[in-house]
Amino acid sequence: MRTSPANSIRVILIAGLMLLGAIETPSAFGNADLLELARNAESDYESGLGQVAGSTDALGDFQRSADGWRVVIEAGGDNAAAWYNLGNAELRAERLGEAIIAYRRSERLAPFDDDVAANLAEARRRVERPIEADATDLTVSNLAGWWKVLDAPTRHLIALSTWCGFWLILLVRRARGRGPRPGEGEATTLAWRSVIVILGITAVLTTGTLVVDRTLAARRSAGVLLNDEVVLRTGNGATFSPAADETLSEGVEFSILERRPGWWRIRLPDGTVGWIADDTGDAV
């Protein structure tokens, strides 16, 4: 797992983002305060690395580091680097579910980061009883992964530029009249129409992906189990019979289909559907 060197780089990155104004901080925390919180969280992490692996002292240091990174995030440092650092601390603290959640939130903000991808894969590898995804599952959440090859800022830029180009060209063409244009051949007219159509389609599709991303984030339709030995039930109550032969392990990921007081109806990666108590997991 890539941890210590990359983790130190992330602290420097946070400092740079604050200096550039990329991270907004509440009035209660200035940039210097936020940087100090990040340094303290990193110091606890490094202290844990110096302890005997798996010892009480090491786990305590990593838990304090994780708590520190949560404070950084809540104080305004909500960015891929902070979530990545939180994931590292949670994984070392042996809180697998929390680590996967943190890595997934980091991945959402930095989809091309190799360190995030590697550590998320390592965390998933540690799930005691992983559930393999059904290759035929084409839910909206899974389809959303197809356009995540382009991060959100890039898609925002594409959407803005294509909409501007679409309307600018369309208005200029309309201003010159609807009929045949002097000196313009049929091939040229067809080319301009093709450009307008391509720009319009690109603008609509790109905007659509951003709307879907925002909707999924608002619904928080994905989740991760934080407890071990979770029983998947056929109904929203402890008296309902189990919906699966085996209990579910910490770190198992799922889609949230329905929410009722105290319970979630979920779908597992293999397509199995059932209910779990909502305090056994957290939404991503």
C-alpha positions as CSV (number, residue, x, y, z in Angstrom):
1,M,0.0,0.0,0.0
2,R,1.3,3.5,-0.9
3,T,1.2,5.5,2.3
4,S,4.0,7.5,3.9
5,P,5.6,9.3,0.9
6,A,2.4,10.0,-0.8
7,N,0.8,11.1,2.4
8,S,3.4,13.7,3.0
9,I,2.9,15.1,-0.5
10,R,-0.8,15.4,0.2
11,V,-0.1,17.7,3.2
12,I,2.0,20.0,0.9
13,L,-0.8,19.9,-1.7
14,I,-3.4,21.0,0.9
15,A,-1.1,24.0,1.9
16,G,-0.8,25.0,-1.8
17,L,-4.5,24.8,-2.4
18,M,-5.2,27.0,0.6
19,L,-2.7,29.6,-0.6
20,L,-4.4,29.6,-4.0
21,G,-7.8,30.0,-2.4
22,A,-9.0,26.6,-3.7
23,I,-10.2,25.6,-0.3
24,E,-12.8,27.7,1.4
25,T,-12.5,27.8,5.2
26,P,-15.2,28.8,7.7
27,S,-14.6,31.9,9.7
28,A,-13.7,29.8,12.8
29,F,-10.7,28.4,10.9
30,G,-8.1,30.4,9.0
31,N,-5.8,28.9,6.5
32,A,-3.0,28.7,9.1
33,D,-5.3,26.9,11.5
34,L,-6.4,24.4,8.8
35,L,-2.8,23.7,7.9
36,E,-1.9,23.2,11.5
37,L,-4.7,20.6,11.8
38,A,-3.4,18.8,8.8
39,R,0.1,18.8,10.2
40,N,-1.1,17.4,13.5
41,A,-3.0,14.6,11.8
42,E,0.0,13.8,9.7
43,S,2.2,13.8,12.8
44,D,-0.1,11.3,14.5
45,Y,0.0,9.1,11.4
46,E,3.8,9.1,11.3
47,S,3.9,8.3,15.0
48,G,1.7,5.3,14.3
49,L,4.1,4.1,11.6
50,G,6.9,4.2,14.2
51,Q,5.0,1.9,16.6
52,V,4.8,-1.9,16.6
53,A,2.4,-2.8,13.8
54,G,-1.0,-3.7,15.2
55,S,-0.2,-2.6,18.7
56,T,-2.6,-0.6,20.9
57,D,-0.3,2.4,20.7
58,A,-0.2,2.2,16.9
59,L,-3.9,1.8,16.5
60,G,-4.5,4.8,18.9
61,D,-2.2,7.0,16.8
62,F,-3.9,6.1,13.6
63,Q,-7.3,6.6,15.1
64,R,-6.2,10.1,16.3
65,S,-4.9,10.8,12.8
66,A,-8.2,9.8,11.2
67,D,-10.1,12.0,13.7
68,G,-7.7,14.8,12.8
69,W,-8.4,14.4,9.1
70,R,-12.1,14.5,9.7
71,V,-11.7,17.8,11.5
72,V,-9.7,19.1,8.6
73,I,-12.5,18.0,6.1
74,E,-15.3,19.5,8.3
75,A,-13.3,22.7,8.7
76,G,-13.2,23.3,5.0
77,G,-10.5,21.0,3.6
78,D,-13.0,18.8,1.7
79,N,-10.7,17.7,-1.1
80,A,-9.3,14.5,-2.6
81,A,-6.0,14.8,-0.7
82,A,-7.7,15.0,2.7
83,W,-10.0,12.1,2.0
84,Y,-7.1,10.1,0.8
85,N,-5.1,10.7,4.0
86,L,-8.2,9.9,6.0
87,G,-8.5,6.6,4.1
88,N,-4.9,5.7,4.9
89,A,-5.3,6.4,8.6
90,E,-8.6,4.4,8.8
91,L,-7.0,1.5,7.0
92,R,-4.1,1.5,9.4
93,A,-6.5,1.8,12.3
94,E,-8.2,-1.4,11.0
95,R,-11.5,0.4,10.3
96,L,-11.9,-1.1,6.9
97,G,-15.4,0.2,6.1
98,E,-14.4,3.8,6.9
99,A,-11.3,3.5,4.8
100,I,-13.2,2.3,1.7
101,I,-15.7,5.2,2.1
102,A,-12.8,7.7,2.4
103,Y,-11.0,6.3,-0.6
104,R,-14.2,6.3,-2.7
105,R,-14.9,10.0,-1.8
106,S,-11.3,10.8,-2.8
107,E,-11.7,8.8,-6.0
108,R,-14.8,10.8,-6.9
109,L,-12.8,14.1,-6.6
110,A,-9.6,12.7,-8.2
111,P,-10.6,9.9,-10.6
112,F,-7.2,9.6,-12.2
113,D,-5.1,9.5,-9.0
114,D,-3.0,6.2,-9.1
115,D,-2.4,6.3,-5.3
116,V,-6.1,6.5,-4.5
117,A,-6.9,3.7,-7.0
118,A,-4.1,1.5,-5.5
119,N,-5.1,2.0,-1.9
120,L,-8.8,1.5,-2.6
121,A,-8.0,-1.7,-4.4
122,E,-5.9,-2.8,-1.4
123,A,-8.7,-2.0,1.0
124,R,-11.2,-3.9,-1.1
125,R,-8.8,-6.9,-1.1
126,R,-9.0,-7.0,2.7
127,V,-12.7,-7.5,2.8
128,E,-13.2,-10.9,4.5
129,R,-16.0,-12.1,2.3
130,P,-16.1,-10.0,-0.8
131,I,-19.1,-10.0,-3.2
132,E,-18.3,-10.1,-6.9
133,A,-20.2,-7.7,-9.1
134,D,-22.7,-9.1,-11.6
135,A,-21.4,-8.2,-15.1
136,T,-25.0,-7.7,-16.3
137,D,-25.7,-5.0,-13.7
138,L,-26.3,-1.8,-15.6
139,T,-27.7,0.5,-12.9
140,V,-27.3,4.3,-13.3
141,S,-24.6,4.3,-10.6
142,N,-22.6,1.8,-12.6
143,L,-23.2,3.5,-15.9
144,A,-22.0,6.7,-14.4
145,G,-18.5,5.2,-14.2
146,W,-18.4,5.2,-18.0
147,W,-18.0,9.0,-18.2
148,K,-15.9,9.3,-15.1
149,V,-12.8,9.0,-17.4
150,L,-13.3,12.8,-17.6
151,D,-13.4,14.5,-14.2
152,A,-16.2,16.9,-13.3
153,P,-14.2,20.2,-14.0
154,T,-13.3,19.0,-17.4
155,R,-16.9,18.1,-18.2
156,H,-18.0,21.5,-16.9
157,L,-15.5,23.1,-19.3
158,I,-16.7,21.0,-22.2
159,A,-20.4,21.7,-21.4
160,L,-19.8,25.5,-21.1
161,S,-17.7,25.7,-24.3
162,T,-20.0,23.6,-26.4
163,W,-23.1,25.4,-25.3
164,C,-21.5,28.8,-26.0
165,G,-20.3,27.5,-29.4
166,F,-23.7,26.1,-30.2
167,W,-25.7,29.2,-29.5
168,L,-23.1,31.6,-31.0
169,I,-22.9,29.8,-34.3
170,L,-26.7,29.3,-34.4
171,L,-27.4,33.0,-33.7
172,V,-24.9,34.1,-36.3
173,R,-26.3,31.8,-38.9
174,R,-29.9,32.9,-38.1
175,A,-28.9,36.5,-38.3
176,R,-27.9,36.0,-41.9
177,G,-31.3,34.7,-42.8
178,R,-32.9,31.3,-43.3
179,G,-32.6,31.0,-47.0
180,P,-29.6,30.3,-49.2
181,R,-26.6,32.4,-48.4
182,P,-24.8,34.2,-51.3
183,G,-21.4,32.6,-52.0
184,E,-22.0,29.6,-49.8
185,G,-22.1,26.2,-51.4
186,E,-24.3,23.3,-50.4
187,A,-21.4,21.5,-48.9
188,T,-20.5,24.5,-46.7
189,T,-24.0,24.8,-45.5
190,L,-24.1,21.1,-44.6
191,A,-20.8,21.4,-42.8
192,W,-22.1,24.3,-40.6
193,R,-25.3,22.3,-39.8
194,S,-23.2,19.3,-38.8
195,V,-21.1,21.5,-36.5
196,I,-24.2,22.9,-34.8
197,V,-25.7,19.4,-34.4
198,I,-22.4,18.0,-33.0
199,L,-22.0,20.9,-30.6
200,G,-25.6,20.5,-29.4
201,I,-25.4,16.8,-28.8
202,T,-22.1,17.2,-27.0
203,A,-23.5,19.9,-24.8
204,V,-26.6,18.0,-23.9
205,L,-24.8,14.7,-23.1
206,T,-22.1,16.4,-21.1
207,T,-24.6,18.5,-19.1
208,G,-26.6,15.3,-18.6
209,T,-23.7,13.5,-17.0
210,L,-23.2,16.5,-14.6
211,V,-26.9,16.4,-13.7
212,V,-26.8,12.7,-13.0
213,D,-23.6,13.1,-10.9
214,R,-25.3,15.8,-8.8
215,T,-28.4,13.7,-8.4
216,L,-26.5,10.6,-7.3
217,A,-24.5,12.6,-4.9
218,A,-27.6,14.2,-3.4
219,R,-29.3,10.8,-3.1
220,R,-26.1,9.2,-1.8
221,S,-27.3,6.0,-3.3
222,A,-24.1,3.9,-2.6
223,G,-23.0,2.7,0.7
224,V,-20.4,0.6,2.6
225,L,-20.8,-1.7,5.6
226,L,-19.1,-0.5,8.7
227,N,-19.9,-3.5,10.8
228,D,-19.1,-7.2,10.5
229,E,-21.5,-10.1,10.5
230,V,-24.4,-8.0,9.2
231,V,-27.6,-9.9,8.5
232,L,-29.3,-9.1,5.2
233,R,-33.0,-9.6,5.8
234,T,-36.1,-10.0,3.7
235,G,-37.9,-7.1,5.3
236,N,-37.3,-3.9,7.3
237,G,-37.2,-5.4,10.7
238,A,-35.1,-7.7,12.9
239,T,-37.9,-10.3,12.9
240,F,-37.7,-10.9,9.2
241,S,-35.8,-14.0,8.0
242,P,-32.3,-13.7,6.5
243,A,-32.3,-13.0,2.7
244,A,-28.9,-14.6,2.3
245,D,-27.2,-17.8,3.7
246,E,-24.2,-15.9,5.0
247,T,-23.8,-12.7,6.9
248,L,-22.1,-9.7,5.3
249,S,-18.6,-8.5,6.1
250,E,-17.3,-5.1,6.9
251,G,-16.3,-3.2,3.8
252,V,-18.9,-4.8,1.5
253,E,-20.3,-2.1,-0.9
254,F,-23.9,-1.8,-2.0
255,S,-26.5,0.4,-3.7
256,I,-29.3,1.9,-1.6
257,L,-32.7,1.3,-3.2
258,E,-35.0,2.5,-0.5
259,R,-34.8,4.2,2.9
260,R,-37.2,3.6,5.8
261,P,-36.8,4.6,9.5
262,G,-33.9,2.6,10.8
263,W,-33.5,0.5,7.7
264,W,-32.2,0.5,4.1
265,R,-33.2,-1.7,1.3
266,I,-30.0,-2.5,-0.6
267,R,-28.7,-4.3,-3.6
268,L,-25.4,-6.1,-3.4
269,P,-22.9,-6.2,-6.3
270,D,-24.1,-9.7,-7.3
271,G,-27.7,-8.5,-7.5
272,T,-29.0,-9.8,-4.2
273,V,-31.6,-7.5,-2.6
274,G,-32.5,-7.2,1.0
275,W,-32.7,-5.0,4.1
276,I,-30.1,-3.9,6.6
277,A,-30.2,-1.7,9.7
278,D,-29.0,1.7,8.6
279,D,-26.6,2.0,11.5
280,T,-24.5,-0.9,10.2
281,G,-23.3,1.1,7.2
282,D,-22.8,4.6,5.8
283,A,-23.6,6.2,2.5
284,V,-20.7,7.3,0.2
